[in-house]
Amino acid sequence: MTTTPSMEDYLERIYKLVQKKGYARVVDIAELLDFKPSSVTRMVQRLADEGFLEYERYRGIVLTEKGRQLGRVMERRHESLDEFLRLIGVQDEQALWQDVEGIEHHVSPETMAAIRSLVAFFKQHPSCYRELCEFQRAQGLRGAAGPGQGQGQDGAAMPAGGGQRSAAAADPEAE
């Protein structure tokens, strides 16, 4: 069965809740997504029917291995897209969130691998990243180094992670 963007969003949020709190409940998900608990219950039941989680009314939600795998993929994809958009100069947090949410369900594995490779390239070649920043400043697209950025070895503004490869970039094949 093919998942929908909505199913993927739920699994990503449930995965993050379980990672943070050790459990997830319908009320937690409803609060996080600003949805009615009855709407969340319907989606949770659908996800249970598809084998992504185990759900019993009035009890916590337990992700199956299938659900954990997809939740991990969605979290990683989200983080990689966030890092990429910050790298290319997107600084407005609302725009960043909307863009990541809009892209993450429609990007192919090949495109994700290319994005992760580009991020890794700029981390390994800070002078190239500095050139991108300077080019964007000349075009009026970028101000000073944005949040989460520091200085590379040669003084170039660098995305978080400096000159080291991120875990996401180290394995571009994994989704």
C-alpha positions as CSV (number, residue, x, y, z in Angstrom):
1,M,0.0,0.0,0.0
2,T,1.2,3.5,-0.9
3,T,1.2,5.9,2.0
4,T,-0.3,9.4,1.7
5,P,1.4,12.6,2.8
6,S,-1.0,12.7,5.7
7,M,-0.1,9.2,6.8
8,E,3.6,10.1,6.6
9,D,3.1,13.2,8.6
10,Y,1.3,11.2,11.4
11,L,4.0,8.6,11.4
12,E,6.8,11.2,11.6
13,R,5.1,13.0,14.5
14,I,4.3,9.7,16.3
15,Y,8.0,8.6,15.8
16,K,9.3,11.8,17.2
17,L,6.9,11.6,20.2
18,V,8.0,8.1,21.0
19,Q,11.7,9.2,20.6
20,K,11.1,12.1,23.0
21,K,8.7,10.7,25.6
22,G,8.9,7.0,25.1
23,Y,5.2,6.8,24.1
24,A,2.5,8.5,22.1
25,R,-1.1,8.9,22.8
26,V,-4.0,10.2,20.6
27,V,-4.3,13.3,22.8
28,D,-0.6,14.1,22.4
29,I,-0.8,13.8,18.6
30,A,-4.0,15.8,18.5
31,E,-2.4,18.6,20.5
32,L,0.8,18.5,18.4
33,L,-1.1,18.7,15.1
34,D,-3.9,20.9,16.4
35,F,-6.5,18.4,15.3
36,K,-9.5,17.0,17.1
37,P,-8.9,13.7,18.9
38,S,-11.6,12.0,16.9
39,S,-9.8,12.9,13.6
40,V,-6.5,11.6,15.1
41,T,-8.2,8.4,16.2
42,R,-9.5,7.7,12.7
43,M,-6.0,8.1,11.2
44,V,-4.4,6.0,14.0
45,Q,-6.9,3.2,13.3
46,R,-6.1,3.4,9.6
47,L,-2.3,3.3,10.3
48,A,-3.0,0.3,12.6
49,D,-5.0,-1.4,9.8
50,E,-2.0,-0.9,7.4
51,G,0.4,-2.4,9.9
52,F,2.3,0.7,10.9
53,L,1.3,0.7,14.6
54,E,-0.6,-1.1,17.3
55,Y,-3.4,0.8,18.8
56,E,-5.9,0.0,21.6
57,R,-8.4,2.6,22.7
58,Y,-7.3,4.5,25.9
59,R,-3.8,3.1,25.7
60,G,-0.6,4.2,24.1
61,I,0.4,3.8,20.5
62,V,3.2,1.4,19.7
63,L,4.9,1.6,16.4
64,T,5.6,-1.7,14.6
65,E,8.9,-2.2,12.9
66,K,7.3,-1.1,9.6
67,G,6.1,2.1,11.3
68,R,9.4,2.8,13.0
69,Q,11.2,2.4,9.7
70,L,9.0,4.8,7.9
71,G,9.0,7.3,10.8
72,R,12.8,7.2,10.8
73,V,12.8,7.8,7.0
74,M,10.4,10.7,7.3
75,E,12.3,12.3,10.2
76,R,15.6,12.0,8.3
77,R,14.1,13.3,5.1
78,H,12.7,16.3,7.0
79,E,16.0,17.0,8.7
80,S,17.9,16.7,5.4
81,L,15.6,19.1,3.6
82,D,15.7,21.6,6.5
83,E,19.5,21.5,6.5
84,F,19.6,21.9,2.7
85,L,17.2,24.9,2.6
86,R,19.2,26.6,5.4
87,L,22.4,25.9,3.5
88,I,21.0,27.7,0.4
89,G,20.0,30.7,2.4
90,V,16.4,30.2,3.5
91,Q,16.3,31.9,6.9
92,D,12.6,32.7,7.5
93,E,11.5,29.9,9.9
94,Q,7.9,29.9,8.7
95,A,8.9,29.7,5.0
96,L,11.4,27.0,5.9
97,W,8.8,24.9,7.7
98,Q,6.2,25.3,4.9
99,D,8.7,24.5,2.2
100,V,10.0,21.3,4.0
101,E,6.4,20.2,4.6
102,G,5.6,20.8,1.0
103,I,8.6,19.1,-0.5
104,E,9.2,16.1,1.8
105,H,6.3,13.9,0.6
106,H,7.0,14.4,-3.1
107,V,10.8,14.2,-3.4
108,S,12.3,11.1,-5.0
109,P,15.1,9.0,-3.4
110,E,17.4,10.1,-6.3
111,T,16.7,13.8,-5.5
112,M,17.2,13.2,-1.8
113,A,20.6,11.6,-2.5
114,A,21.6,14.5,-4.7
115,I,20.5,17.0,-2.0
116,R,22.5,15.1,0.7
117,S,25.5,14.9,-1.6
118,L,25.4,18.7,-2.2
119,V,25.2,19.4,1.6
120,A,28.1,17.0,2.2
121,F,30.1,18.7,-0.6
122,F,29.7,22.2,0.9
123,K,30.6,20.8,4.4
124,Q,33.8,19.3,2.9
125,H,34.6,22.4,0.8
126,P,33.8,25.5,2.9
127,S,35.5,27.8,0.4
128,C,32.9,26.7,-2.2
129,Y,30.1,27.4,0.3
130,R,31.6,30.8,1.0
131,E,31.5,31.5,-2.8
132,L,27.8,30.6,-2.9
133,C,27.1,32.9,0.1
134,E,29.0,35.7,-1.6
135,F,27.2,35.2,-4.9
136,Q,23.9,35.2,-3.1
137,R,24.8,38.4,-1.2
138,A,25.7,40.1,-4.5
139,Q,22.3,39.0,-5.8
140,G,20.6,40.4,-2.7
141,L,19.4,37.0,-1.7
142,R,21.4,36.5,1.6
143,G,22.3,38.7,4.5
144,A,24.8,37.8,7.2
145,A,25.2,34.1,8.3
146,G,21.9,32.8,9.4
147,P,20.9,30.8,12.5
148,G,22.7,27.5,12.9
149,Q,25.6,28.7,10.9
150,G,29.2,29.1,12.1
151,Q,32.6,29.7,10.5
152,G,34.3,27.2,8.3
153,Q,38.1,26.6,8.4
154,D,38.7,29.5,6.0
155,G,36.2,31.9,7.6
156,A,33.2,31.0,5.3
157,A,29.8,30.9,6.9
158,M,29.1,27.2,7.2
159,P,25.9,25.2,8.0
160,A,25.8,23.4,11.3
161,G,28.3,20.5,11.1
162,G,31.3,22.4,9.9
163,G,33.5,20.5,7.5
164,Q,32.3,17.0,8.6
165,R,29.8,14.9,6.7
166,S,26.4,14.6,8.4
167,A,25.0,11.2,9.0
168,A,22.3,12.0,6.4
169,A,24.9,12.8,3.8
170,A,27.1,9.9,4.7
171,D,24.5,7.4,3.4
172,P,22.7,9.0,0.5
173,E,21.2,5.7,-0.6
174,A,19.2,5.2,2.7
175,E,15.8,6.8,2.7
